[in-house]
Amino acid sequence: MKVDYIVSPLAFPTDLPALDHESRNSIAQKMIFTKYRNWEYEHEIRTWTDLEEEFFDFCAELKLVEVIIGAGSTVPRSEIERTLKSVADCVAVKKARAAHDRFEMVEDEEVLE
């Protein structure tokens, strides 16, 4: 899905625990696919999938080239590569971390194996 770029943050629902599963998933999806307007130049497309599921079929127009493991993730690189299966050799797997000297995310050289 294409990311929706907005000016004001989304309101986090205070009644989240009381909502049904479908409503919680809908809210989570909206938040995952929404970013601040200043990032609009990225024209980002995201996917949300369980690591246990197969990645969807890519084609000539859509090719997976990189997976960035989030800064707070404890998923090891080996699990990502195992999930990628046959395309693992063609996809760069990187770990993100906060930069030490600026407000930016950078590649973390120390990746969980």
CNS distance restraints for C-alpha pairs under 8 A (distance, minus, plus):
assign (resid   1 and name CA) (resid  33 and name CA) 7.35 0.50 0.50
assign (resid   1 and name CA) (resid  45 and name CA) 5.42 0.50 0.50
assign (resid   1 and name CA) (resid  46 and name CA) 5.54 0.50 0.50
assign (resid   1 and name CA) (resid  47 and name CA) 6.36 0.50 0.50
assign (resid   2 and name CA) (resid  33 and name CA) 7.18 0.50 0.50
assign (resid   2 and name CA) (resid  43 and name CA) 7.43 0.50 0.50
assign (resid   2 and name CA) (resid  44 and name CA) 6.11 0.50 0.50
assign (resid   2 and name CA) (resid  45 and name CA) 4.39 0.50 0.50
assign (resid   2 and name CA) (resid  46 and name CA) 6.44 0.50 0.50
assign (resid   3 and name CA) (resid  33 and name CA) 4.77 0.50 0.50
assign (resid   3 and name CA) (resid  34 and name CA) 5.46 0.50 0.50
assign (resid   3 and name CA) (resid  35 and name CA) 6.85 0.50 0.50
assign (resid   3 and name CA) (resid  43 and name CA) 7.30 0.50 0.50
assign (resid   3 and name CA) (resid  44 and name CA) 5.66 0.50 0.50
assign (resid   3 and name CA) (resid  45 and name CA) 5.74 0.50 0.50
assign (resid   3 and name CA) (resid  46 and name CA) 6.79 0.50 0.50
assign (resid   4 and name CA) (resid  33 and name CA) 6.13 0.50 0.50
assign (resid   4 and name CA) (resid  34 and name CA) 4.70 0.50 0.50
assign (resid   4 and name CA) (resid  35 and name CA) 6.29 0.50 0.50
assign (resid   5 and name CA) (resid  34 and name CA) 5.79 0.50 0.50
assign (resid   5 and name CA) (resid  35 and name CA) 4.93 0.50 0.50
assign (resid   5 and name CA) (resid  36 and name CA) 5.32 0.50 0.50
assign (resid   5 and name CA) (resid  37 and name CA) 4.57 0.50 0.50
assign (resid   5 and name CA) (resid  38 and name CA) 7.90 0.50 0.50
assign (resid   5 and name CA) (resid  39 and name CA) 7.31 0.50 0.50
assign (resid   5 and name CA) (resid  40 and name CA) 5.97 0.50 0.50
assign (resid   6 and name CA) (resid  34 and name CA) 7.13 0.50 0.50
assign (resid   6 and name CA) (resid  35 and name CA) 6.31 0.50 0.50
assign (resid   6 and name CA) (resid  36 and name CA) 5.14 0.50 0.50
assign (resid   6 and name CA) (resid  37 and name CA) 4.85 0.50 0.50
assign (resid   7 and name CA) (resid  36 and name CA) 5.90 0.50 0.50
assign (resid   7 and name CA) (resid  37 and name CA) 5.48 0.50 0.50
assign (resid   8 and name CA) (resid  36 and name CA) 7.36 0.50 0.50
assign (resid   9 and name CA) (resid  36 and name CA) 7.40 0.50 0.50
assign (resid  10 and name CA) (resid  31 and name CA) 7.33 0.50 0.50
assign (resid  15 and name CA) (resid  19 and name CA) 6.65 0.50 0.50
assign (resid  16 and name CA) (resid  24 and name CA) 6.65 0.50 0.50
assign (resid  19 and name CA) (resid  23 and name CA) 6.02 0.50 0.50
assign (resid  19 and name CA) (resid  24 and name CA) 6.22 0.50 0.50
assign (resid  20 and name CA) (resid  24 and name CA) 6.33 0.50 0.50
assign (resid  21 and name CA) (resid  25 and name CA) 6.17 0.50 0.50
assign (resid  22 and name CA) (resid  26 and name CA) 6.17 0.50 0.50
assign (resid  23 and name CA) (resid  27 and name CA) 6.28 0.50 0.50
assign (resid  24 and name CA) (resid  28 and name CA) 6.13 0.50 0.50
assign (resid  25 and name CA) (resid  29 and name CA) 6.01 0.50 0.50
assign (resid  26 and name CA) (resid  30 and name CA) 6.22 0.50 0.50
assign (resid  27 and name CA) (resid  31 and name CA) 6.31 0.50 0.50
assign (resid  28 and name CA) (resid  32 and name CA) 6.11 0.50 0.50
assign (resid  29 and name CA) (resid  33 and name CA) 6.13 0.50 0.50
assign (resid  30 and name CA) (resid  34 and name CA) 6.21 0.50 0.50
assign (resid  33 and name CA) (resid  46 and name CA) 6.90 0.50 0.50
assign (resid  35 and name CA) (resid  39 and name CA) 6.91 0.50 0.50
assign (resid  35 and name CA) (resid  40 and name CA) 8.00 0.50 0.50
assign (resid  36 and name CA) (resid  40 and name CA) 7.55 0.50 0.50
assign (resid  40 and name CA) (resid  44 and name CA) 7.73 0.50 0.50
assign (resid  49 and name CA) (resid  53 and name CA) 6.89 0.50 0.50
assign (resid  49 and name CA) (resid  55 and name CA) 7.57 0.50 0.50
assign (resid  51 and name CA) (resid  80 and name CA) 7.71 0.50 0.50
assign (resid  51 and name CA) (resid  83 and name CA) 6.45 0.50 0.50
assign (resid  52 and name CA) (resid  83 and name CA) 7.29 0.50 0.50
assign (resid  54 and name CA) (resid  83 and name CA) 7.42 0.50 0.50
assign (resid  55 and name CA) (resid  83 and name CA) 7.99 0.50 0.50
assign (resid  55 and name CA) (resid  84 and name CA) 7.28 0.50 0.50
assign (resid  58 and name CA) (resid  62 and name CA) 5.52 0.50 0.50
assign (resid  58 and name CA) (resid  63 and name CA) 5.61 0.50 0.50
assign (resid  58 and name CA) (resid  64 and name CA) 7.16 0.50 0.50
assign (resid  59 and name CA) (resid  63 and name CA) 6.17 0.50 0.50
assign (resid  64 and name CA) (resid  91 and name CA) 6.59 0.50 0.50
assign (resid  65 and name CA) (resid  90 and name CA) 6.70 0.50 0.50
assign (resid  65 and name CA) (resid  91 and name CA) 4.63 0.50 0.50
assign (resid  65 and name CA) (resid  92 and name CA) 6.19 0.50 0.50
assign (resid  66 and name CA) (resid  91 and name CA) 5.13 0.50 0.50
assign (resid  66 and name CA) (resid  92 and name CA) 4.59 0.50 0.50
assign (resid  66 and name CA) (resid  93 and name CA) 5.85 0.50 0.50
assign (resid  66 and name CA) (resid  94 and name CA) 7.56 0.50 0.50
assign (resid  67 and name CA) (resid  91 and name CA) 7.07 0.50 0.50
assign (resid  67 and name CA) (resid  92 and name CA) 6.25 0.50 0.50
assign (resid  67 and name CA) (resid  93 and name CA) 4.87 0.50 0.50
assign (resid  67 and name CA) (resid  94 and name CA) 6.29 0.50 0.50
assign (resid  68 and name CA) (resid  93 and name CA) 5.99 0.50 0.50
assign (resid  68 and name CA) (resid  94 and name CA) 4.85 0.50 0.50
assign (resid  68 and name CA) (resid  95 and name CA) 5.53 0.50 0.50
assign (resid  68 and name CA) (resid  96 and name CA) 6.50 0.50 0.50
assign (resid  69 and name CA) (resid  73 and name CA) 6.49 0.50 0.50
assign (resid  69 and name CA) (resid  75 and name CA) 7.68 0.50 0.50
assign (resid  69 and name CA) (resid  93 and name CA) 7.36 0.50 0.50
assign (resid  69 and name CA) (resid  94 and name CA) 5.98 0.50 0.50
assign (resid  69 and name CA) (resid  95 and name CA) 4.56 0.50 0.50
assign (resid  69 and name CA) (resid  96 and name CA) 6.05 0.50 0.50
assign (resid  70 and name CA) (resid  95 and name CA) 6.27 0.50 0.50
assign (resid  70 and name CA) (resid  96 and name CA) 5.42 0.50 0.50
assign (resid  70 and name CA) (resid  97 and name CA) 7.45 0.50 0.50
assign (resid  71 and name CA) (resid  95 and name CA) 6.66 0.50 0.50
assign (resid  71 and name CA) (resid  96 and name CA) 4.86 0.50 0.50
assign (resid  71 and name CA) (resid  97 and name CA) 4.76 0.50 0.50
assign (resid  71 and name CA) (resid  98 and name CA) 7.31 0.50 0.50
assign (resid  74 and name CA) (resid 112 and name CA) 7.50 0.50 0.50
assign (resid  75 and name CA) (resid  79 and name CA) 6.72 0.50 0.50
assign (resid  75 and name CA) (resid  80 and name CA) 7.46 0.50 0.50
assign (resid  75 and name CA) (resid 112 and name CA) 7.47 0.50 0.50
assign (resid  76 and name CA) (resid  80 and name CA) 6.84 0.50 0.50
assign (resid  76 and name CA) (resid 111 and name CA) 7.42 0.50 0.50
assign (resid  76 and name CA) (resid 112 and name CA) 4.76 0.50 0.50
assign (resid  76 and name CA) (resid 113 and name CA) 5.22 0.50 0.50
assign (resid  77 and name CA) (resid  81 and name CA) 6.21 0.50 0.50
assign (resid  77 and name CA) (resid  93 and name CA) 6.97 0.50 0.50
assign (resid  77 and name CA) (resid 111 and name CA) 6.85 0.50 0.50
assign (resid  77 and name CA) (resid 112 and name CA) 5.88 0.50 0.50
assign (resid  77 and name CA) (resid 113 and name CA) 5.13 0.50 0.50
assign (resid  78 and name CA) (resid  82 and name CA) 6.02 0.50 0.50
assign (resid  78 and name CA) (resid 113 and name CA) 5.65 0.50 0.50
assign (resid  79 and name CA) (resid  83 and name CA) 6.16 0.50 0.50
assign (resid  80 and name CA) (resid  84 and name CA) 6.25 0.50 0.50
assign (resid  80 and name CA) (resid  93 and name CA) 7.73 0.50 0.50
assign (resid  81 and name CA) (resid  85 and name CA) 6.50 0.50 0.50
assign (resid  81 and name CA) (resid  88 and name CA) 5.38 0.50 0.50
assign (resid  81 and name CA) (resid  93 and name CA) 7.71 0.50 0.50
assign (resid  82 and name CA) (resid  88 and name CA) 7.47 0.50 0.50
assign (resid  84 and name CA) (resid  88 and name CA) 4.98 0.50 0.50
assign (resid  87 and name CA) (resid  91 and name CA) 6.46 0.50 0.50
assign (resid  88 and name CA) (resid  92 and name CA) 7.90 0.50 0.50
assign (resid  94 and name CA) (resid 107 and name CA) 6.51 0.50 0.50
assign (resid  94 and name CA) (resid 108 and name CA) 7.33 0.50 0.50
assign (resid  94 and name CA) (resid 111 and name CA) 7.48 0.50 0.50
assign (resid  95 and name CA) (resid 107 and name CA) 5.68 0.50 0.50
assign (resid  95 and name CA) (resid 108 and name CA) 5.19 0.50 0.50
assign (resid  95 and name CA) (resid 109 and name CA) 7.35 0.50 0.50
assign (resid  95 and name CA) (resid 110 and name CA) 7.81 0.50 0.50
assign (resid  95 and name CA) (resid 111 and name CA) 5.96 0.50 0.50
assign (resid  96 and name CA) (resid 105 and name CA) 6.18 0.50 0.50
assign (resid  96 and name CA) (resid 106 and name CA) 5.56 0.50 0.50
assign (resid  96 and name CA) (resid 107 and name CA) 4.70 0.50 0.50
assign (resid  96 and name CA) (resid 108 and name CA) 5.23 0.50 0.50
assign (resid  97 and name CA) (resid 105 and name CA) 5.46 0.50 0.50
assign (resid  97 and name CA) (resid 106 and name CA) 5.52 0.50 0.50
assign (resid  97 and name CA) (resid 107 and name CA) 6.14 0.50 0.50
assign (resid  97 and name CA) (resid 108 and name CA) 5.45 0.50 0.50
assign (resid  98 and name CA) (resid 103 and name CA) 7.30 0.50 0.50
assign (resid  98 and name CA) (resid 104 and name CA) 5.95 0.50 0.50
assign (resid  98 and name CA) (resid 105 and name CA) 4.52 0.50 0.50
assign (resid  98 and name CA) (resid 106 and name CA) 6.12 0.50 0.50
assign (resid  99 and name CA) (resid 103 and name CA) 6.56 0.50 0.50
assign (resid  99 and name CA) (resid 104 and name CA) 5.48 0.50 0.50
assign (resid  99 and name CA) (resid 105 and name CA) 5.57 0.50 0.50
assign (resid  99 and name CA) (resid 106 and name CA) 5.75 0.50 0.50
